[in-house]
C-alpha cells in the first residue's frame, strides 16, 4: 500500500514535469544542465522506489 502511494506521487510528479516541458519552449543547449539534473533526480527517485518496494515485501 505504501509503495503504491509512493509510485502514484512519483507518477504525478512526472506528469506535471512533462506538461512543464511542453508548455515552455526553450533551446536544449541553454538548458542542458538543468535537464541533466532533472533526469538525475528522476533516476534517484526510481532507485528510492525500487529500494522501498524491496523493503516493503
Secondary structure by P-SEA (a helix, b strand, c coil): caaaaaaaaaaaaaaaaaaaaaabbbbcccaaaaaaaaaaaaaaaaaaaaaaaaaac
